[in-house]
Amino acid sequence: MVNISKPSEEQIEKIIDLALAEDISNGDITSELLIPPELEGQASILVKADGVLAGIDVARQVFFKVDSSIIFETLIKDGVQVKSGDIAATITGRITSILKAERLALNFLSQLSGIASETAKYVANTHGLKVKITDTRKTTPALRILEKYAVRMGGGYNHRRHLGDGILIKDNHLAALRGSGMSLKNIIAKAKLNTPQGLKVEVEVNTITEALEAVEAGADIIMLDNMNPEEMRNAVSQIPSHIVTEASGGITLDNIRIVAETGINIISIGALTHSPKVLDMSLELKI
């Protein structure tokens, strides 16, 4: 488990450049035909639902990328609880520039705030328990660094950043190697023998028997995949405390408290990034 640093302006800029090429590479024909280029005004980013804000700096950078003369005033910072009716930021400048940046800025801000808000719900449902809520690699292609940042703004933690970030032996790895006659113990031993210094070896198991075999083989982290809470509690009670335990699969807001109460160390949830509801926001223009 790692925590990714806040995305740099250079990293954000690369993502924004791709998004702008998709949206306004041929200009904004409606605004350019109808609105005088010199006309200026002010706009507000209005929050329309309760949640946690994330991505305000990304939104700011979108406006600056479209027009560096725009004045963007951040009123609410990332990681702050917001409610419907709050104003997250104000933007002052040329109307045509504001309208060119509007949808892209809101898309980033609404999506990242949705992830932060969903994460905060899971974290709240485990309040008082010693468990860490993490994301997975089930992120939008090319947006992982932003989406994992949003998870942290909601109070969660980050799992692997990429496939080179840790050894995670999953079901398909096991299936491929078992087909050649290797046991779970052999597979873990091979991974431990060849693992670069500093990396942990994690293995996904589906039964208590497999979990104990992973313990004997020297796994650093054991992922209990799709186990029910009673099975999970039984497994955790038999796994030495120096080995990190992780729960994954089928975990929802309704059952996460029960899962956390098994004594598990980490709960990883793909839904944090692959299916959160966006936090509704709009841009309100004033002349």
C-alpha positions as MATLAB code, in Angstrom:
seq = 'MVNISKPSEEQIEKIIDLALAEDISNGDITSELLIPPELEGQASILVKADGVLAGIDVARQVFFKVDSSIIFETLIKDGVQVKSGDIAATITGRITSILKAERLALNFLSQLSGIASETAKYVANTHGLKVKITDTRKTTPALRILEKYAVRMGGGYNHRRHLGDGILIKDNHLAALRGSGMSLKNIIAKAKLNTPQGLKVEVEVNTITEALEAVEAGADIIMLDNMNPEEMRNAVSQIPSHIVTEASGGITLDNIRIVAETGINIISIGALTHSPKVLDMSLELKI';
ca = [
       0.000    0.000    0.000;
       1.335    3.403   -0.988;
       0.159    6.981   -0.983;
       0.700    8.828   -4.226;
       1.967   12.384   -3.912;
      -0.235   15.243   -5.039;
      -0.181   15.455   -8.847;
       2.254   18.090  -10.085;
       1.132   20.909  -12.354;
       3.097   19.275  -15.167;
       1.242   15.983  -14.717;
      -2.103   17.745  -14.605;
      -1.201   19.824  -17.658;
      -0.562   16.707  -19.761;
      -3.996   15.334  -18.886;
      -5.672   18.687  -19.542;
      -3.947   19.042  -22.916;
      -5.450   15.730  -24.061;
      -8.877   16.714  -22.779;
      -8.771   20.143  -24.438;
      -7.689   18.601  -27.746;
     -10.754   16.391  -27.542;
     -13.165   19.220  -26.696;
     -12.034   22.486  -28.291;
      -9.414   21.656  -30.913;
     -11.829   23.171  -33.443;
     -12.815   26.041  -31.174;
     -16.160   26.843  -29.565;
     -18.129   27.848  -32.634;
     -21.310   28.807  -30.747;
     -19.627   31.219  -28.332;
     -17.316   32.629  -31.009;
     -20.244   33.369  -33.343;
     -22.489   34.966  -30.739;
     -20.394   36.594  -27.998;
     -18.103   39.609  -28.560;
     -14.516   38.543  -27.778;
     -13.947   41.550  -25.521;
     -17.044   40.919  -23.346;
     -16.039   40.108  -19.759;
     -17.920   38.744  -16.785;
     -17.746   36.643  -13.649;
     -18.836   33.095  -12.983;
     -19.210   30.959   -9.869;
     -18.787   27.222   -9.476;
     -21.900   26.194   -7.568;
     -21.982   22.983   -5.531;
     -25.385   21.307   -5.901;
     -25.032   18.308   -3.582;
     -23.428   17.443   -0.243;
     -20.037   15.755   -0.369;
     -16.258   16.264   -0.301;
     -14.497   18.561   -2.748;
     -11.595   17.302   -4.854;
     -10.009   18.658   -8.023;
     -10.323   22.400   -7.501;
      -6.691   22.936   -8.594;
      -7.339   20.876  -11.719;
     -10.334   23.054  -12.552;
      -8.253   26.177  -11.982;
      -5.549   24.894  -14.311;
      -8.130   24.193  -17.039;
      -9.224   27.838  -17.010;
      -5.630   29.094  -17.029;
      -4.755   26.757  -19.878;
      -7.591   28.198  -21.963;
      -6.814   31.800  -21.045;
      -3.914   32.795  -18.789;
      -5.528   36.200  -18.101;
      -8.452   34.616  -16.237;
      -8.669   35.327  -12.504;
      -9.605   32.180  -10.588;
     -10.311   32.535   -6.867;
     -10.522   29.299   -4.888;
     -13.025   29.591   -2.048;
     -13.043   25.957   -0.869;
      -9.998   23.687   -0.798;
      -9.779   19.998   -1.656;
     -10.704   17.587    1.125;
     -13.297   19.939    2.656;
     -16.889   18.834    3.266;
     -19.261   20.865    1.090;
     -23.029   21.212    0.965;
     -25.531   22.147   -1.698;
     -25.424   25.894   -2.310;
     -21.738   26.373   -1.532;
     -19.583   28.364   -3.974;
     -16.306   26.531   -4.600;
     -14.633   29.219   -6.721;
     -15.189   32.376   -8.737;
     -13.814   33.031  -12.218;
     -13.386   36.448  -13.797;
     -12.390   37.140  -17.408;
     -13.503   36.932  -21.013;
     -16.857   35.199  -21.351;
     -15.745   33.214  -24.412;
     -12.783   31.847  -22.464;
     -14.913   30.965  -19.442;
     -17.376   29.071  -21.633;
     -14.620   27.170  -23.446;
     -13.234   25.900  -20.138;
     -16.553   25.402  -18.344;
     -17.514   21.838  -19.208;
     -14.041   20.355  -18.964;
     -13.354   22.025  -15.595;
     -16.702   20.847  -14.222;
     -16.171   17.327  -15.554;
     -12.886   17.002  -13.680;
     -14.203   18.639  -10.515;
     -17.489   16.701  -10.393;
     -15.855   13.331  -11.088;
     -13.012   13.749   -8.585;
     -15.353   15.152   -5.937;
     -17.648   12.167   -6.519;
     -14.748    9.812   -5.787;
     -13.753   11.765   -2.672;
     -17.358   11.833   -1.466;
     -17.853    8.088   -1.983;
     -14.582    7.330   -0.206;
     -15.615    9.509    2.738;
     -18.789    7.428    3.162;
     -16.812    4.197    3.416;
     -14.348    5.779    5.827;
     -17.205    7.089    7.985;
     -18.766    3.626    8.153;
     -15.549    2.249    9.694;
     -15.037    5.083   12.185;
     -13.278    3.964   15.348;
     -11.846    0.788   13.831;
      -8.176    0.258   12.927;
      -8.662   -0.419    9.228;
      -7.524    1.431    6.116;
      -9.826    1.919    3.144;
      -7.941    1.729   -0.161;
      -8.648    2.009   -3.860;
      -7.598   -0.462   -6.575;
      -6.288   -0.214  -10.153;
      -9.884   -0.034  -11.434;
      -9.434    3.552  -12.542;
     -10.207    5.509  -15.701;
      -7.321    5.011  -18.172;
      -4.854    7.933  -18.058;
      -6.642    9.509  -15.060;
      -5.329    7.213  -12.316;
      -3.100    9.785  -10.641;
      -6.035   12.187  -10.289;
      -8.527    9.568   -9.164;
      -6.193    8.113   -6.554;
      -5.547   11.647   -5.309;
      -9.315   12.090   -4.935;
      -9.485    8.917   -2.824;
      -7.008   10.478   -0.391;
      -9.069   13.664   -0.251;
     -11.939   11.493    0.964;
      -9.815   10.015    3.752;
      -8.784    6.808    1.976;
      -5.424    5.330    1.043;
      -3.892    4.168   -2.226;
      -3.144    0.594   -3.232;
      -0.693   -0.065   -6.082;
      -0.035    2.820   -8.475;
       0.851    0.457  -11.311;
       1.878   -3.135  -11.993;
       5.491   -2.422  -11.035;
       4.578   -1.074   -7.612;
       4.255   -4.342   -5.748;
       3.974   -8.102   -6.073;
       0.317   -9.127   -6.076;
      -0.244  -12.775   -6.974;
      -3.856  -12.977   -8.158;
      -6.140  -15.807   -9.232;
      -5.007  -15.812  -12.872;
      -1.340  -15.919  -11.888;
      -2.146  -18.914   -9.693;
      -4.171  -20.604  -12.437;
      -1.357  -20.225  -14.958;
       1.312  -21.585  -12.614;
      -0.769  -24.355  -11.076;
      -1.296  -25.606  -14.605;
       2.440  -26.280  -14.742;
       2.356  -28.210  -11.467;
       3.302  -25.500   -8.949;
       1.619  -25.313   -5.545;
       0.603  -22.070   -3.832;
       3.567  -22.493   -1.490;
       5.960  -22.936   -4.442;
       4.548  -19.875   -6.203;
       4.977  -17.626   -3.161;
       8.480  -18.984   -2.538;
       9.457  -18.164   -6.116;
       8.095  -14.641   -5.767;
       9.925  -14.087   -2.472;
      13.184  -15.349   -3.982;
      13.056  -12.952   -6.935;
      11.314   -9.902   -5.442;
      13.282   -6.616   -5.733;
      14.407   -5.227   -2.399;
      11.767   -3.164   -0.633;
       8.737   -4.706   -2.332;
       6.203   -6.803   -0.444;
       4.696  -10.039   -1.707;
       0.908  -10.173   -1.538;
      -1.204  -13.160   -2.508;
      -4.936  -13.471   -3.140;
      -6.632  -16.448   -1.468;
     -10.216  -17.720   -1.357;
     -10.133  -20.155    1.554;
      -8.736  -20.369    5.073;
      -6.613  -23.333    4.003;
      -4.986  -21.220    1.268;
      -4.483  -18.360    3.733;
      -2.575  -20.608    6.141;
      -0.523  -22.039    3.283;
       0.385  -18.460    2.318;
       1.452  -17.790    5.914;
       3.715  -20.833    5.889;
       5.242  -19.727    2.566;
       6.154  -16.304    3.978;
       3.694  -13.969    2.239;
       3.886  -10.392    3.518;
       0.260   -9.528    2.755;
      -2.681  -11.909    2.393;
      -5.771  -10.780    0.492;
      -8.931  -12.582    1.555;
     -11.005  -12.456   -1.610;
     -14.797  -12.784   -1.537;
     -14.877  -14.434    1.879;
     -17.903  -13.965    4.094;
     -17.330  -12.140    7.416;
     -17.276  -15.334    9.497;
     -14.669  -16.960    7.260;
     -12.686  -13.735    7.287;
     -12.774  -13.479   11.081;
     -11.597  -17.085   11.373;
      -8.746  -16.495    8.902;
      -7.596  -13.266   10.577;
      -7.512  -14.976   13.973;
      -5.076  -17.572   12.610;
      -2.804  -15.254   10.623;
       0.148  -13.888   12.648;
      -0.136  -10.179   13.421;
       3.063   -9.288   11.535;
       1.365  -10.321    8.277;
      -0.933   -7.676    6.811;
      -4.453   -8.844    5.968;
      -6.619   -7.364    3.245;
     -10.281   -7.894    2.366;
     -11.580   -7.486   -1.161;
     -14.609   -8.415   -3.206;
     -18.306   -7.792   -2.611;
     -17.783   -5.018   -0.067;
     -20.441   -2.303    0.040;
     -21.459    0.544    2.300;
     -23.992   -1.807    3.884;
     -21.526   -4.516    4.919;
     -18.199   -2.705    5.310;
     -18.632   -2.227    9.059;
     -19.093   -5.963    9.561;
     -16.035   -6.672    7.407;
     -13.932   -4.116    9.302;
     -14.951   -5.648   12.638;
     -13.271   -8.939   11.660;
      -9.912   -7.331   12.500;
      -8.790   -6.998    8.893;
      -6.035   -4.393    8.283;
      -6.989   -3.155    4.808;
     -10.207   -3.114    2.805;
      -9.731   -2.475   -0.916;
     -12.741   -1.276   -2.903;
     -12.801   -0.893   -6.680;
     -16.126    0.950   -6.530;
     -14.395    4.021   -5.088;
     -13.078    4.851   -8.550;
     -14.987    2.760  -11.075;
     -18.577    3.615  -10.157;
     -19.008    6.637   -7.887;
     -21.831    9.088   -8.470;
     -20.427   12.426   -9.574;
     -20.925   15.367   -7.214;
     -23.296   17.677   -9.060;
     -21.929   21.166   -9.799;
     -22.674   23.949  -12.250;
     -21.133   27.170  -13.483;
     -23.309   30.240  -12.935;
     -22.419   33.188  -15.164;
     -22.827   36.865  -14.310;
     -22.232   39.825  -16.608;
];
